[in-house]
Amino acid sequence: MNIVVCTKQVPDTAATLKVDEQSNVSWGDAPLVINPWDEYAIEEAIRLKEKHGGKVTVLSVGPEQAREALKQAVAMGCDDAILVWDASLDGSDTLATSYILAQAIKKIGSVDVVLFGKQAIDGDTGLIQGGVARRLGWPLLSFVAKIEELDPAAKSIKVNRLLEQGRQAVTSQLPVVISVVKEINEPRYPSFMNIRKASKLQIPVWDSGAISVEAGKVGRANAATKWTRVFPLPARTGSVEIITGDSPQAIASALADKLMAEKII
Ligand SMILES: Cc1cc2nc3c(=O)[nH]c(=O)nc-3n(C[C@H](O)[C@H](O)[C@H](O)COP(=O)(O)OP(=O)(O)OC[C@H]3O[C@@H](n4cnc5c(N)ncnc54)[C@H](O)[C@@H]3O)c2cc1C
């Protein structure tokens, strides 16, 4: 089994987005982490390898600092890591990012399964997996909560998708693109052995030439999506009044009077 898991480095969940009047967007000095939803995809990739044999490669499109996210995935148990980046890729939108990832997956070659988290916690579009599947011409099994069966010899897979209406069983032929939800597993902690391996691992950087990316399809200038205006929301206004009284009944009665006076009830 040749498994690829894609991950994006994102700001920590506690980070606050700052937008200035010139539409400059920044996460400040927020620590960067592996996209939390991707930890479930990484765990599932490792479990598939443990069950069926083979290799897990973790892949990220991002600047040099994204190397840390890749190392974390290797510390969890991925075998190999590839960073895809050069300056021409900066400012790529979702359409371009999925094209870049698909080109890298083609270069890896003979891939059976590509795994993603359900979305990135910063961009939040949940579009990349669909874009990658479309580019590769492979089926997309999204919101997967369980891999029921995988038969490497027959090149077939049966999964359980978690939908609002309930669960849906889907079968497909490999190769396939999968996005997972958090119900699928409990991600493991990095092991001491794998942390050592990750710290020594030489992670190759593939530039756009290495994966035959056409310059006119990537980067800020070629983005189909333009951020025309990004602006900070007005600060919230309001005040708090603590209602006091001699008894819970008196406090409740005073609260009800105020709500009626404001025509809320
Ligand atoms: C430096 C930089 C500049 C940018 N400039 C622009 C811009 O000018 N215009 C614009 O429209 N957008 C821009 N973006 C946003 C960029 O297009 C999105 O971050 C990207 O398309 C992913 O979309 P998403 O965050 O919604 O991921 P989702 O679609 O929500 O993520 C789905 C899955 O794909 C994985 N994934 C997402 N991105 C990557 C990746 N890079 N490598 C590996 N896996 C990935 C996620 O981890 C998740 O598992 C920029 C991003 C960066 C980092």
The ligand as an SDF file (V2000), in Angstrom:
LIG
                    3D

 53 58  0  0  0  0  0  0  0  0999 V2000
    1.3140   32.0680    2.1320 C   0  0  0  0  0  0  0  0  0  0  0  0
   -0.1370   31.9100    1.7010 C   0  0  0  0  0  0  0  0  0  0  0  0
   -0.7120   32.8590    0.8620 C   0  0  0  0  0  0  0  0  0  0  0  0
   -2.0450   32.7280    0.4560 C   0  0  0  0  0  0  0  0  0  0  0  0
   -2.5960   33.6220   -0.3940 N   0  0  0  0  0  0  0  0  0  0  0  0
   -3.8470   33.4500   -0.8760 C   0  0  0  0  0  0  0  0  0  0  0  0
   -4.4140   34.3220   -1.8490 C   0  0  0  0  0  0  0  0  0  0  0  0
   -3.7760   35.2880   -2.2530 O   0  0  0  0  0  0  0  0  0  0  0  0
   -5.6830   34.0860   -2.3020 N   0  0  0  0  0  0  0  0  0  0  0  0
   -6.4110   33.0220   -1.8310 C   0  0  0  0  0  0  0  0  0  0  0  0
   -7.5470   32.8240   -2.2670 O   0  0  0  0  0  0  0  0  0  0  0  0
   -5.9010   32.1840   -0.9030 N   0  0  0  0  0  0  0  0  0  0  0  0
   -4.6500   32.3710   -0.4180 C   0  0  0  0  0  0  0  0  0  0  0  0
   -4.1230   31.5170    0.5230 N   0  0  0  0  0  0  0  0  0  0  0  0
   -4.9820   30.5150    1.1000 C   0  0  0  0  0  0  0  0  0  0  0  0
   -4.7790   29.2010    0.4160 C   0  0  0  0  0  0  0  0  0  0  0  0
   -5.3550   29.2240   -0.8400 O   0  0  0  0  0  0  0  0  0  0  0  0
   -5.4360   28.1540    1.2680 C   0  0  0  0  0  0  0  0  0  0  0  0
   -4.7280   28.1190    2.4700 O   0  0  0  0  0  0  0  0  0  0  0  0
   -5.3800   26.7810    0.6430 C   0  0  0  0  0  0  0  0  0  0  0  0
   -5.9900   26.7960   -0.6040 O   0  0  0  0  0  0  0  0  0  0  0  0
   -6.0650   25.7430    1.4970 C   0  0  0  0  0  0  0  0  0  0  0  0
   -7.4220   26.0630    1.6440 O   0  0  0  0  0  0  0  0  0  0  0  0
   -8.0780   25.8350    3.0490 P   0  0  0  0  0  0  0  0  0  0  0  0
   -7.2120   26.4600    4.0710 O   0  0  0  0  0  0  0  0  0  0  0  0
   -9.4960   26.2800    2.9740 O   0  0  0  0  0  0  0  0  0  0  0  0
   -8.0020   24.2450    3.2290 O   0  0  0  0  0  0  0  0  0  0  0  0
   -9.1910   23.1850    3.2460 P   0  0  0  0  0  0  0  0  0  0  0  0
   -9.7000   22.9930    1.8700 O   0  0  0  0  0  0  0  0  0  0  0  0
  -10.1890   23.5270    4.3130 O   0  0  0  0  0  0  0  0  0  0  0  0
   -8.3480   21.8910    3.6880 O   0  0  0  0  0  0  0  0  0  0  0  0
   -8.7890   20.5730    3.3350 C   0  0  0  0  0  0  0  0  0  0  0  0
   -7.6480   19.6040    3.5630 C   0  0  0  0  0  0  0  0  0  0  0  0
   -6.5780   19.9540    2.6990 O   0  0  0  0  0  0  0  0  0  0  0  0
   -5.3820   20.0950    3.4450 C   0  0  0  0  0  0  0  0  0  0  0  0
   -4.5610   21.1750    2.9040 N   0  0  0  0  0  0  0  0  0  0  0  0
   -4.9320   22.4600    2.7360 C   0  0  0  0  0  0  0  0  0  0  0  0
   -3.8970   23.1850    2.2790 N   0  0  0  0  0  0  0  0  0  0  0  0
   -2.8450   22.3250    2.1750 C   0  0  0  0  0  0  0  0  0  0  0  0
   -1.4950   22.4830    1.8220 C   0  0  0  0  0  0  0  0  0  0  0  0
   -1.0160   23.6850    1.4870 N   0  0  0  0  0  0  0  0  0  0  0  0
   -0.6910   21.4000    1.8360 N   0  0  0  0  0  0  0  0  0  0  0  0
   -1.1840   20.1810    2.1960 C   0  0  0  0  0  0  0  0  0  0  0  0
   -2.4600   19.9770    2.5730 N   0  0  0  0  0  0  0  0  0  0  0  0
   -3.2720   21.0420    2.5560 C   0  0  0  0  0  0  0  0  0  0  0  0
   -5.8690   20.4790    4.8320 C   0  0  0  0  0  0  0  0  0  0  0  0
   -4.8830   20.2530    5.7900 O   0  0  0  0  0  0  0  0  0  0  0  0
   -7.0830   19.6120    4.9840 C   0  0  0  0  0  0  0  0  0  0  0  0
   -6.7020   18.3150    5.3280 O   0  0  0  0  0  0  0  0  0  0  0  0
   -2.8180   31.6240    0.9420 C   0  0  0  0  0  0  0  0  0  0  0  0
   -2.2360   30.6830    1.8150 C   0  0  0  0  0  0  0  0  0  0  0  0
   -0.9120   30.8150    2.1840 C   0  0  0  0  0  0  0  0  0  0  0  0
   -0.2900   29.7810    3.1120 C   0  0  0  0  0  0  0  0  0  0  0  0
  1  2  1  0
  2  3  1  0
  2 52  2  0
  3  4  2  0
  4  5  1  0
  4 50  1  0
  5  6  2  0
  6  7  1  0
  6 13  1  0
  7  8  2  0
  7  9  1  0
  9 10  1  0
 10 11  2  0
 10 12  1  0
 12 13  2  0
 13 14  1  0
 14 15  1  0
 14 50  1  0
 15 16  1  0
 16 17  1  0
 16 18  1  0
 18 19  1  0
 18 20  1  0
 20 21  1  0
 20 22  1  0
 22 23  1  0
 23 24  1  0
 24 25  2  0
 24 26  1  0
 24 27  1  0
 27 28  1  0
 28 29  2  0
 28 30  1  0
 28 31  1  0
 31 32  1  0
 32 33  1  0
 33 34  1  0
 33 48  1  0
 34 35  1  0
 35 36  1  0
 35 46  1  0
 36 37  1  0
 36 45  1  0
 37 38  2  0
 38 39  1  0
 39 40  1  0
 39 45  2  0
 40 41  1  0
 40 42  2  0
 42 43  1  0
 43 44  2  0
 44 45  1  0
 46 47  1  0
 46 48  1  0
 48 49  1  0
 50 51  2  0
 51 52  1  0
 52 53  1  0
M  END
$$$$
